[in-house]
Amino acid sequence: MKKLFLLFALLAQVCFSQESKDVGGLVVDSSGNPIAGATIVDKSNPTNGVISDFDGEFVIAVAESSKELEVSFLGYETKVVPITSSYLTIKLEPKADQLDAVTVQGFTSVATNARLRTQAIQDLPETTVALGSAEIEASGIQDIQDFTSVISNVTFTQAQQPGVNFLTVRGISQIRNAESPVAVVIDGMTLPDASAMNMSLYDIELMEFIKGPQGTLYGKNAIAGAINIITKDPANENKTKATFSAGNGGLLRAGLSSSGAFVDNKFYYSVTGRYSTFDGLIDNTFLNQKVDFSDEYNIRAKLKYKFSPRWSATLVQDNFGIQAGGNYYITKTDIFDPSIPPLQDDDYSNDVFGDVLGDSDLSNSLSSLKVEGKLQNMNIQSVTSFNATKRYYIGENDYSQYAFSKVSQTSDSDTFSQEIRVTSKTDKDSNFDYTFGSLYQNSQRYLNTSTFLNKTFYEGGFVDASAANANYSEDPLVGNDDDNTVETLAGFGFLDYRVTPKLTLSAGVRVDYDRLKNESRISNTTLENDITVWQPKFSIAYAFTEDILTYANYGRGYRSGGFNSQETVKFDRTYEPEFTNNYELGIKTSFLNNRIIFNNAVYYIEFENQQQYTFIPLTPSILGIYNFDKTEIRGFESEIKFKATNNIDFFASIGINEGKILEGTYNRLTNAAAFDYETFEVVDVSGNASPFTVESTIQIGANGNFDLGETSKIGIYINADHRGTQYWDPLEEYKQEPYTLLNGRINLKFDKVGVSLWANNILNTAYNPEFFPTAEFGFSNLRFPHTPTTFGVDLSYRF
């Protein structure tokens, strides 16, 4: 009995000695910005340590007797912090030598969340460009289009109306009325509708672009990459900021943001709202009105509640809406004059002169609930979201001063998503990291394209096509009228294993089961299809030194297929999903104590079933998508950043891209001028350039920041974005010649007041955001006009 008592006493002592407590916290710099990747160690047990996540947060389990934590990060003074509560806010100060104006300091380490956990971007075996909040503010980035202007082999343009985007990455392009080639993720929630990429960006902590297929972690339609956006989290400190902007074209914009805590270390909030109005800069010379007008609102509200140091929930409601002009394409000056040739791809002399002033609406509502648990051995995250996107326009159909018809399009989507992710604990000594998860998504989509005829002309004997006597029918002819349902169930896993301190192997796979259903009201038919897709990814990384990382990776990409409303001579009732095999070799280096960062990559992409958009110009027109069997894309990218002094940074990047159709045909109409849309010839386009592939990009820029006094600073930012040749059609008949866009910004800060002077497309460079070769269909070609020089001033005040 005595021995049994002693045994229980010993067990009790062991259990008591192992009692622990959770200590959570936030690591920030002197400006209150979160520090990701800081090391937090139990002072009484140096083997017990964790690393702060991307939001600067951490949770560490320490013994009940532990009194202090030791916190360190490269370039900052190590700090010993007493454990006074279960949640601590820890502010680190720069090391004394970092403040030395004589010694030039290198770039601070940028943290990435590309693989759903925090790590240094230079340690990531992927081609990744990341900008932190300071760089975003200095360069004046307002949206994804601004962000892509500093990234090699990436272009973003908008045509027709807000929501019709053409994002091209390494020759893989956005297809009209189809899926984006890039996943866009905001705070862990994937935007399911490509139209939502037009949203304005504000209060951003990080923007990163990860190139190459990213479907293993980000799901389908990340065939060319992923854009990961993380907004600023609210904290204890109450912050309020008011902004006002004015610019040419009648631009006026005002915004207000506020964040803080209802209950310190427990319940936080942030709310941001913006409104802008723009009269426009592009004239319709026939109507004597501006066509590129817009009114836009944005509002985001975020509530975060911490149940304990390890568990939290974040509720986000993000809405934006845009009412703007739309469908203002340009064609030749008189479509009835046969002596005037079709509009050429390098002819920028004409203005918009249609008889109908286009109008468009785009709105998006994203609701999400994120629940996170930071357990001792793993992190758990649940993301539930609902996204509703509505897009509509009505406008010109013949793009001339004559009144023949108007066209409208409605494109709506409602998407519910539920994703569960489990990731390994961020541990400075761990050799094994993992991410596992599952996803359920249901997306309901509606597409309608309709044509409204001028009854005076069509019912009056084809005589009067004048705009003055136009009488457009209210009863449209419908070309597309479809309900589509896409239901997805997916599971994924990704592993990193550090074989040695220098060698890391990574492997992952995602399995998607897609069930697609199309209901066409025109043909009164229903089609269903299902597909199971495997998206594997492998990489090997070897660090020769702390400053040199080489890597090789392979990934398979997938973009879903779909249905066309009708079968025509140019496309079938269905179009096939796209697949890529992407091979990449890269090297990431840094020199002179991180003053120079020099990264390079080469890649080869095998492309199956490349999707292309076309239409049949009946009355009404029928839109559709078809496929090329095989395409290949080869490319090279190089990026360099140089900190010349503590005040001046230079950056440059170059991308070379060659896309070629290996096997493909195009059904070309041969008698469309006689309104015959059945007669065609099959043209073998094998060997031709892949449409929309930009052959080269060059970005060059500089960023300077100088103290004017103790509380005042001036910053100067300039960026030149050069884009090479791009073919608009698979026949190589029309192309965009190379052009360069120059943007600049001057930022002044006086204590709590900020003033910025900015200008975009400073040289007023002419180019085509989109060129439509329609001569084949018996019409003149169309081009969408570029935005001319814009300039303005931004004012801000921080309370």
KOLTI-735817 format. One record per residue (C-alpha): residue in three letters; x, z, y. Coordinates in pm, whole numbers, padded with zeros to 5 digits, always signed. Last residue first. Layout:
REM KOLTI-735817
ALAXZY;...
REM end
This chain:
REM KOLTI-735817
PHE-00618-03606+06052;ARG-00438-03935+05996;TYR-00497-04215+06246;SER-00470-04586+06172;LEU-00458-04908+06371;ASP-00415-05257+06225;VAL-00343-05562+06445;GLY-00410-05929+06384;PHE-00300-06266+06260;THR-00434-06551+06052;THR-00275-06894+06028;PRO-00495-07150+05853;THR-00690-07086+05532;HIS-00667-07392+05309;PRO-00947-07643+05270;PHE-01098-07721+04928;ARG-01042-08078+04818;LEU-01276-08339+04680;ASN-01222-08688+04539;SER-01463-08969+04625;PHE-01740-09041+04384;GLY-01799-09274+04086;PHE-01724-09012+03824;GLU-01359-09116+03783;ALA-01314-09070+04158;THR-01387-08700+04100;PRO-01034-08555+04106;PHE-01111-08202+04237;PHE-00831-08041+04438;GLU-00816-07664+04473;PRO-00623-07426+04699;ASN-00499-07748+04859;TYR-00213-07722+05105;ALA-00143-07721+05479;THR+00113-07474+05614;ASN+00008-07294+05931;LEU+00370-07178+05984;ILE+00263-06812+05999;ASN+00064-06832+05677;ASN-00022-06466+05730;ALA+00042-06259+06043;TRP+00069-05887+06103;LEU+00105-05624+06374;SER+00076-05268+06245;VAL+00008-04947+06440;GLY+00006-04600+06282;VAL-00079-04266+06446;LYS-00021-03925+06289;ASP+00342-03885+06407;PHE+00406-04219+06576;LYS+00438-04490+06315;LEU+00497-04860+06389;ASN+00470-05134+06126;ILE+00567-05497+06189;ARG+00437-05755+05937;GLY+00518-06104+05820;ASN+00392-06387+05599;LEU+00537-06732+05533;LEU+00371-06971+05288;THR+00578-07255+05141;TYR+00470-07590+04993;PRO+00550-07817+04699;GLU+00321-08119+04645;GLN-00012-08062+04475;LYS-00089-08327+04217;TYR-00318-08614+04131;GLU-00291-08891+03874;GLU-00116-08686+03605;LEU-00387-08780+03350;PRO-00431-08411+03258;ASP-00559-08332+03609;TRP-00459-08115+03906;TYR-00084-08135+03860;GLN+00130-07866+04027;THR+00459-07917+04210;GLY+00643-07614+04343;ARG+00532-07297+04519;HIS+00731-07112+04785;ASP+00633-06762+04905;ALA+00832-06641+05208;ASN+00803-06268+05285;ILE+00874-06060+05594;TYR+00848-05685+05655;ILE+00963-05485+05958;GLY+00919-05110+05984;ILE+00941-04889+06292;LYS+00948-04510+06289;SER+00837-04213+06498;THR+00835-03840+06427;GLU+01196-03738+06497;GLY+01271-04052+06693;LEU+01284-04428+06657;ASP+01379-04415+06292;PHE+01426-04752+06122;ASN+01266-04926+05823;GLY+01349-05279+05712;ASN+01192-05489+05437;ALA+01319-05833+05349;GLY+01184-06137+05168;ILE+01238-06434+04942;GLN+00996-06562+04678;ILE+01055-06886+04489;THR+00808-07048+04249;SER+00853-07348+04022;GLU+00662-07599+03811;VAL+00317-07461+03884;THR+00109-07532+03573;PHE-00243-07617+03694;PRO-00277-07902+03442;SER-00026-07919+03154;ALA+00214-08202+03222;ASN+00172-08512+03009;GLY+00337-08561+02671;SER+00008-08597+02485;VAL-00259-08727+02723;ASP-00416-08968+02475;VAL-00706-09126+02660;VAL-01037-09175+02479;GLU-01247-09427+02669;PHE-01594-09372+02805;THR-01945-09514+02832;GLU-02216-09246+02830;TYR-02226-09147+03196;ASP-02342-09482+03333;PHE-02435-09430+03696;ALA-02294-09776+03780;ALA-01987-09612+03939;ALA-01964-09404+03620;ASN-01857-09705+03414;THR-01526-09596+03257;LEU-01572-09224+03196;ARG-01253-09066+03060;ASN-01261-08861+02742;TYR-00929-08672+02746;THR-00709-08625+02442;GLY-00456-08362+02341;GLU-00150-08289+02133;LEU+00179-08178+02287;ILE+00055-08111+02642;LYS+00355-07997+02844;GLY+00412-07697+03069;GLU+00748-07643+03236;ASN+00806-07331+03447;ILE+01097-07218+03661;GLY+01055-06886+03842;ILE+01268-06747+04120;SER+01280-06405+04277;ALA+01422-06254+04593;PHE+01437-05911+04755;PHE+01622-05760+05048;ASP+01613-05397+05157;ILE+01717-05256+05495;ASN+01722-04896+05622;ASN+01951-04707+05385;THR+02169-05015+05390;ALA+02191-05336+05189;LYS+01945-05220+04925;PHE+01931-05531+04710;LYS+01646-05637+04484;ILE+01685-05930+04242;GLU+01440-06115+04019;SER+01498-06403+03780;GLU+01246-06593+03572;PHE+01281-06877+03321;GLY+01023-07095+03153;ARG+00898-07303+02868;ILE+00533-07384+02803;GLU+00396-07573+02504;THR+00052-07721+02451;LYS-00147-07795+02137;ASP-00505-07892+02054;PHE-00636-07948+02406;ASN-00980-07793+02449;TYR-01314-07855+02626;ILE-01523-07668+02885;GLY-01854-07765+03041;LEU-02071-07812+03347;ILE-02380-08034+03356;SER-02474-08192+03688;PRO-02843-08224+03778;THR-02881-08511+03833;LEU-02597-08628+03612;PRO-02238-08574+03721;ILE-02094-08471+03380;PHE-01849-08182+03415;THR-01494-08065+03350;TYR-01301-07745+03274;GLN-01002-07713+03042;GLN-00920-07465+02764;GLN-00587-07473+02577;ASN-00671-07482+02207;GLU-00333-07354+02082;PHE-00041-07271+02316;GLU+00311-07206+02191;ILE+00493-07018+02466;TYR+00870-06999+02518;TYR+01034-06741+02741;VAL+01346-06665+02943;ALA+01395-06340+03133;ASN+01614-06197+03409;ASN+01640-05868+03602;PHE+01884-05770+03879;ILE+01847-05436+04055;ILE+02113-05372+04319;ARG+02150-05040+04503;ASN+02103-04853+04175;ASN+02437-04672+04193;LEU+02621-04994+04272;PHE+02458-05194+03993;SER+02130-05226+03798;THR+02045-05443+03501;LYS+01746-05565+03303;ILE+01798-05839+03045;GLY+01533-06052+02881;LEU+01441-06268+02584;GLU+01079-06375+02530;TYR+00869-06541+02261;ASN+00492-06588+02316;ASN+00263-06725+02046;THR-00059-06821+02217;PHE-00421-06850+02114;GLU-00723-06993+02295;PRO-01081-06969+02171;GLU-01266-07293+02093;TYR-01539-07463+02293;THR-01899-07499+02183;ARG-02172-07754+02252;ASP-01909-08024+02273;PHE-01738-08168+02579;LYS-01684-08498+02760;VAL-01936-08723+02583;THR-02197-08452+02628;GLU-02318-08150+02430;GLN-02537-07908+02623;SER-02523-07561+02772;ASN-02158-07504+02679;PHE-02066-07216+02453;GLY-01776-06977+02416;GLY-01411-06916+02338;SER-01221-06591+02376;ARG-00869-06564+02512;TYR-00607-06444+02267;GLY-00235-06374+02291;ARG+00025-06316+02022;GLY+00338-06129+02119;TYR+00709-06152+02044;ASN+00982-05954+02211;ALA+01353-05951+02278;TYR+01534-05696+02489;THR+01851-05619+02680;LEU+01898-05308+02892;ILE+02194-05250+03123;ASP+02220-04955+03365;GLU+02229-04657+03128;THR+02470-04859+02915;PHE+02440-05117+02639;ALA+02069-05031+02613;TYR+01917-05226+02325;ALA+01549-05317+02307;ILE+01357-05470+02018;SER+00999-05588+02053;PHE+00697-05666+01840;LYS+00335-05747+01923;PRO+00044-05834+01697;GLN-00297-05964+01811;TRP-00530-06006+01514;VAL-00863-06181+01577;THR-01193-06157+01395;ILE-01450-06413+01504;ASP-01826-06433+01530;ASN-02059-06712+01632;GLU-02422-06744+01726;LEU-02616-07034+01873;THR-02971-07028+02006;THR-03168-07332+02118;ASN-03436-07399+02379;SER-03240-07704+02498;ILE-03270-07607+02863;ARG-03323-07235+02808;SER-02993-07208+02623;GLU-02940-06882+02434;ASN-02579-06813+02340;LYS-02455-06536+02112;LEU-02100-06420+02055;ARG-01979-06154+01811;ASP-01617-06056+01865;TYR-01416-05843+01621;ASP-01082-05756+01773;VAL-00785-05620+01577;ARG-00489-05499+01781;VAL-00134-05466+01658;GLY+00181-05284+01758;ALA+00553-05269+01707;SER+00846-05130+01903;LEU+01210-05075+01807;THR+01451-04889+02033;LEU+01832-04896+02015;LYS+02063-04708+02258;PRO+01997-04341+02182;THR+01959-04447+01818;VAL+01655-04557+01618;ARG+01431-04484+01916;TYR+01088-04563+01774;ASP+00803-04698+01984;LEU+00461-04746+01820;PHE+00142-04928+01922;GLY-00206-04909+01773;PHE-00532-05091+01822;GLY-00896-05101+01714;ALA-01162-05333+01850;LEU-01538-05388+01847;THR-01669-05654+02083;GLU-02017-05783+02164;VAL-02048-06091+02383;THR-02399-06192+02482;ASN-02470-06514+02670;ASP-02788-06619+02847;ASP-02787-06977+02966;ASP-02943-07206+03222;ASN-02711-07492+03311;GLY-02820-07823+03467;VAL-03153-07719+03620;LEU-03339-07951+03854;PRO-03470-07736+04134;ASP-03822-07678+04273;GLU-03777-07582+04638;SER-03717-07945+04726;TYR-03499-08029+05023;ASN-03660-08202+05318;ALA-03393-08384+05518;ASN-03506-08582+05822;ALA-03215-08493+06053;ALA-02969-08494+05763;SER-03014-08866+05718;ALA-03055-09002+05367;ASP-03363-09213+05450;VAL-03414-09508+05220;PHE-03417-09411+04854;GLY-03792-09487+04820;GLY-03938-09182+04986;GLU-03937-08956+04683;TYR-03558-08953+04649;PHE-03469-08971+05018;THR-03734-08758+05189;LYS-03744-08535+04881;ASN-03385-08424+04932;LEU-03303-08292+04585;PHE-03222-07931+04489;THR-02972-07899+04202;SER-02938-07598+03973;THR-02660-07412+03790;ASN-02758-07096+03601;LEU-02529-06858+03415;TYR-02625-06518+03273;ARG-02404-06267+03098;GLN-02464-05955+02889;SER-02144-05777+02782;ASN-02122-05513+02511;GLN-01793-05334+02454;TYR-01670-05090+02191;LEU-01305-04995+02193;SER-01065-04804+01970;GLY-00732-04636+02024;PHE-00381-04552+01917;THR-00065-04509+02124;TYR+00265-04386+01989;ASP+00602-04249+02086;PHE+00890-04143+01860;ASN+01237-04034+01964;SER+01112-03733+02163;ASP+01360-03534+02371;LYS+01213-03590+02719;ASP+00860-03544+02591;THR+00550-03727+02710;LYS+00303-03628+02439;SER+00198-03914+02217;THR-00107-04117+02303;VAL-00466-04115+02178;ARG-00710-04355+02339;ILE-01090-04382+02316;GLU-01272-04670+02483;GLN-01640-04716+02563;SER-01751-05021+02756;PHE-02083-05143+02897;THR-02093-05480+03071;ASP-02355-05645+03291;SER-02279-05999+03408;ASP-02434-06238+03659;SER-02352-06597+03756;THR-02603-06780+03974;GLN-02522-07129+04097;SER-02680-07346+04362;VAL-02655-07713+04453;LYS-02794-07912+04744;SER-02891-08277+04741;PHE-02885-08614+04913;ALA-02854-08550+05285;TYR-02572-08752+05439;GLN-02296-08594+05650;SER-02097-08553+05333;TYR-02010-08289+05076;ASP-02242-08449+04813;ASN-02361-08120+04661;GLU-02353-07891+04963;GLY-02458-07528+04945;ILE-02605-07241+04752;TYR-02405-06952+04612;TYR-02454-06657+04383;ARG-02240-06392+04209;LYS-02355-06063+04061;THR-02125-05821+03880;ALA-02239-05503+03703;ASN-01982-05279+03536;PHE-02053-04977+03318;SER-01775-04746+03206;THR-01682-04478+02955;VAL-01314-04390+02925;SER-01204-04122+02676;GLN-00844-04003+02685;ILE-00652-03785+02443;ASN-00291-03675+02489;MET-00075-03553+02201;ASN+00130-03267+02059;GLN+00048-02975+02289;LEU-00280-03123+02404;LYS-00332-03299+02734;GLY-00704-03382+02729;GLU-00858-03643+02951;VAL-01220-03738+03019;LYS-01278-04052+03226;LEU-01627-04137+03347;SER-01687-04475+03504;SER-01921-04669+03728;LEU-01820-05011+03859;SER-02055-05202+04088;ASN-01972-05555+04200;SER-02128-05786+04454;LEU-02071-06148+04549;ASP-02297-06351+04775;SER-02264-06709+04896;ASP-02384-06941+05172;GLY-02305-07306+05237;LEU-02399-07479+05560;VAL-02558-07807+05452;ASP-02498-08139+05633;GLY-02138-08164+05518;PHE-01853-08228+05763;VAL-01554-08016+05656;ASP-01250-08163+05825;ASN-01029-08456+05739;SER-00654-08493+05804;TYR-00519-08300+05504;ASP-00446-08608+05292;ASP-00183-08519+05029;ASP-00416-08526+04726;GLN-00579-08850+04835;LEU-00944-08893+04931;PRO-01093-09199+04765;PRO-01024-09528+04942;ILE-01216-09629+05256;SER-01321-09993+05229;PRO-01609-09890+05003;ASP-01788-09719+05296;PHE-02079-09516+05158;ILE-01879-09193+05110;ASP-01784-09194+05476;THR-01506-08960+05597;LYS-01351-08901+05255;THR-01421-08565+05089;ILE-01392-08201+05196;TYR-01531-07899+05009;TYR-01742-07631+05176;ASN-01900-07467+04871;GLY-01940-07124+05026;GLY-01971-06912+05336;ALA-01971-06539+05296;GLN-02159-06226+05193;ILE-01926-05988+05012;GLY-02011-05665+04832;PHE-01806-05378+04696;ASN-01880-05076+04486;ASP-01667-04816+04304;GLN-01820-04501+04156;VAL-01568-04278+03981;LEU-01611-03960+03774;THR-01298-03783+03657;ALA-01291-03518+03385;SER-01013-03271+03308;TRP-00863-03078+03017;ARG-00515-02931+02970;PRO-00464-02700+03268;SER-00829-02598+03228;PHE-01172-02742+03308;LYS-01016-02954+03583;TYR-01281-03147+03773;LYS-01224-03477+03949;LEU-01478-03654+04170;LYS-01412-04001+04306;ALA-01609-04211+04552;ARG-01521-04571+04635;ILE-01686-04785+04899;ASN-01622-05142+05005;TYR-01815-05364+05245;GLU-01765-05730+05330;ASP-01902-05980+05582;SER-01769-06335+05571;PHE-01738-06659+05768;ASP-01550-06951+05614;VAL-01789-07227+05728;LYS-01766-07210+06106;GLN-02031-07418+06283;ASN-02046-07752+06466;LEU-02290-07886+06204;PHE-02102-08215+06159;THR-01760-08075+06249;ASN-01783-07792+05995;ASP-01501-07585+06135;ILE-01259-07352+05953;LEU-01152-07034+06135;GLY-01421-06783+06041;ASP-01649-06525+06203;PHE-01506-06234+06004;THR-01667-05895+05945;SER-01519-05595+05775;TYR-01647-05265+05638;ARG-01452-04994+05461;GLY-01537-04671+05280;THR-01325-04416+05100;VAL-01428-04096+04927;SER-01209-03843+04752;TYR-01298-03521+04573;TYR-01137-03232+04387;PHE-01254-02938+04174;LYS-01013-02697+04006;ASN-00667-02643+04156;ASP-00832-02539+04485;VAL-01212-02551+04483;PHE-01391-02815+04689;ALA-01056-02991+04707;GLY-00931-03274+04924;SER-00990-03635+05011;SER-01117-03839+05304;SER-01115-04207+05387;LEU-01259-04402+05676;GLY-01247-04775+05740;ALA-01303-05032+06010;ARG-01252-05408+06013;LEU-01306-05672+06280;LEU-01196-06034+06241;GLY-01338-06266+06505;GLY-01138-06565+06385;ASN-00825-06397+06512;GLY-00765-06035+06431;ALA-00884-05679+06466;SER-00829-05377+06247;PHE-00940-05012+06252;THR-00843-04726+06026;ALA-00940-04360+05993;LYS-00759-04122+05759;THR-00857-03779+05633;LYS-00652-03553+05409;ASN-00731-03209+05270;GLU-00449-03077+05053;ASN-00566-02961+04712;ALA-00534-03302+04547;PRO-00725-03630+04525;ASP-00584-03898+04297;LYS-00448-04215+04451;THR-00555-04535+04281;ILE-00379-04683+03980;ILE-00382-05059+03935;ASN-00253-05230+03619;ILE-00250-05608+03624;ALA-00212-05748+03274;GLY-00050-06053+03119;ALA-00093-06412+03010;ILE-00333-06378+02713;ALA-00489-06059+02850;ASN-00824-06220+02767;LYS-00879-05984+02474;GLY-00765-05625+02484;TYR-00533-05421+02705;LEU-00305-05252+02451;THR-00241-05527+02195;GLY-00382-05789+02432;GLN-00078-05780+02659;PRO+00040-06140+02621;GLY+00328-06204+02862;LYS+00371-06058+03208;ILE+00309-05701+03320;PHE+00201-05686+03685;GLU+00210-05342+03842;MET+00027-05183+04132;LEU+00075-04812+04193;GLU-00062-04534+04416;ILE-00335-04741+04583;ASP-00557-04594+04857;TYR-00693-04941+04931;LEU-00748-05270+04751;SER-01010-05526+04848;MET-01212-05672+04564;ASN-01166-06039+04482;MET-01060-05962+04125;ALA-01426-05874+04059;SER-01504-06238+03988;ALA-01294-06214+03670;ASP-01566-06005+03505;PRO-01478-05734+03251;LEU-01270-05519+03488;THR-01073-05295+03253;MET-01095-04922+03323;GLY-00778-04712+03295;ASP-00755-04628+03663;ILE-00813-04993+03753;VAL-00726-05249+03485;VAL-00720-05624+03543;ALA-00661-05819+03221;VAL-00508-06159+03283;PRO-00601-06507+03159;SER-00945-06471+03323;GLU-01245-06583+03120;ALA-01460-06889+03177;ASN-01683-07036+03449;ARG-01383-07216+03604;ILE-01070-07166+03396;GLN-00797-06926+03510;SER-00455-07057+03422;ILE-00171-07018+03175;GLY+00129-07197+03326;ARG+00349-06886+03343;VAL+00065-06698+03511;THR-00211-06885+03695;LEU-00495-06709+03877;PHE-00762-06948+04000;ASN-01052-06750+04142;VAL-01417-06827+04202;GLY-01534-06479+04305;PRO-01554-06544+04678;GLN-01666-06905+04729;GLN-01567-07267+04651;ALA-01198-07191+04613;GLN-00964-06893+04570;THR-00594-06906+04495;PHE-00355-06692+04296;THR-00009-06792+04179;VAL+00232-06624+03938;ASN+00561-06776+03820;SER+00762-06528+04026;ILE+00585-06232+04187;VAL+00582-06154+04562;SER+00270-06358+04649;THR+00090-06204+04350;PHE+00025-05881+04540;ASP-00139-06055+04837;GLN-00380-06234+04601;ILE-00454-05904+04426;ASP-00585-05753+04749;GLN-00490-05587+05079;ILE-00110-05567+05055;GLY+00025-05475+05397;SER+00392-05507+05302;ALA+00484-05157+05423;GLU+00169-04999+05276;ILE+00220-05149+04930;GLU+00590-05060+04941;ALA+00513-04696+05021;SER+00234-04676+04760;GLY+00452-04800+04476;LEU+00502-05160+04371;ALA+00567-05274+04015;VAL+00684-05605+03871;THR+00717-05618+03493;THR+00888-05850+03246;GLU+00868-05634+02935;PRO+01116-05420+02742;LEU+01043-05113+02960;ASP+01349-04900+03039;GLN+01389-05047+03391;ILE+01026-04954+03461;ALA+01091-04589+03389;GLN+00832-04436+03157;THR+00485-04282+03186;ARG+00226-04358+02921;LEU-00039-04628+02877;ARG+00218-04892+02779;ALA+00222-05038+03131;ASN+00220-04696+03303;THR+00538-04760+03496;ALA+00758-04525+03695;VAL+00989-04663+03961;SER+01332-04499+03980;THR+01447-04461+04339;PHE+01640-04753+04481;GLY+02001-04675+04562;GLN+02137-04459+04842;VAL+02383-04585+05103;THR+02613-04300+05211;VAL+02652-04284+05588;ALA+02302-04162+05673;ASP+02345-03858+05449;LEU+01995-03744+05357;GLN+02038-03832+04991;ASP+02364-03633+04998;ALA+02162-03318+05074;LYS+01940-03371+04774;PRO+01581-03467+04850;GLU+01323-03185+04843;LEU+01084-03115+04558;LYS+00733-02974+04609;ILE+00570-02795+04316;THR+00192-02740+04303;LEU+00122-02486+04031;TYR-00168-02426+03794;SER-00200-02129+03555;SER-00083-01890+03822;THR+00231-01717+03956;ILE+00490-01878+03731;PRO+00795-01859+03955;VAL+00952-02195+04043;VAL+01321-02284+04006;LYS+01396-02610+04190;THR+01652-02880+04122;GLU+01725-03069+04443;TYR+01610-03429+04434;GLY+01787-03761+04368;LEU+01699-03770+03998;PHE+01428-03519+03916;SER+01434-03149+03830;VAL+01195-02858+03778;GLU+01295-02522+03630;LEU+01002-02298+03539;GLU+00992-01921+03573;LYS+00841-01600+03432;SER+00810-01651+03058;SER+00683-01339+02877;GLU+00360-01501+02766;ALA+00569-01773+02604;VAL+00537-02122+02748;ALA+00303-02416+02684;ILE+00365-02691+02937;VAL+00113-02911+03117;PHE+00221-03179+03362;GLU+00096-03380+03658;GLY+00290-03621+03877;ASP+00008-03878+03855;PHE+00231-04096+03637;ASP+00297-03812+03397;SER+00535-03521+03453;ILE+00789-03470+03174;VAL+00798-03176+02933;GLY+01046-02907+02830;ASN+01102-02628+02577;THR+01467-02640+02467;PRO+01566-02455+02786;ASN+01373-02141+02675;SER+01376-01871+02946;LYS+01364-02128+03228;ASP+01082-02319+03059;VAL+01165-02677+03156;ILE+00987-02937+03373;THR+01152-03277+03400;ALA+01016-03517+03664;GLY+00900-03853+03526;ALA+00633-03925+03787;ILE+00664-03768+04129;PRO+00334-03746+04315;ASN+00332-03812+04692;GLY+00299-03503+04910;SER+00538-03621+05178;SER+00814-03379+05070;ASP+00785-03506+04711;VAL+00525-03398+04459;VAL+00510-03231+04117;LEU+00162-03119+04007;GLY+00092-02834+03770;GLY-00022-02689+03444;VAL+00088-02373+03271;ASP-00055-02299+02928;LYS+00010-01959+02776;SER+00182-01854+02457;GLU+00160-01595+02184;GLN+00444-01654+01939;SER+00582-01302+01964;PHE+00236-01164+01897;CYS+00202-01378+01584;VAL+00542-01264+01458;GLN+00463-00899+01534;ALA+00127-00928+01362;LEU+00293-01084+01059;LEU+00545-00798+01045;ALA+00273-00536+01075;PHE+00073-00709+00801;LEU+00380-00702+00573;LEU+00450-00336+00658;PHE+00094-00245+00565;LEU+00126-00430+00234;LYS+00452-00247+00160;LYS+00285+00088+00229;MET+00000+00000+00000;
REM end
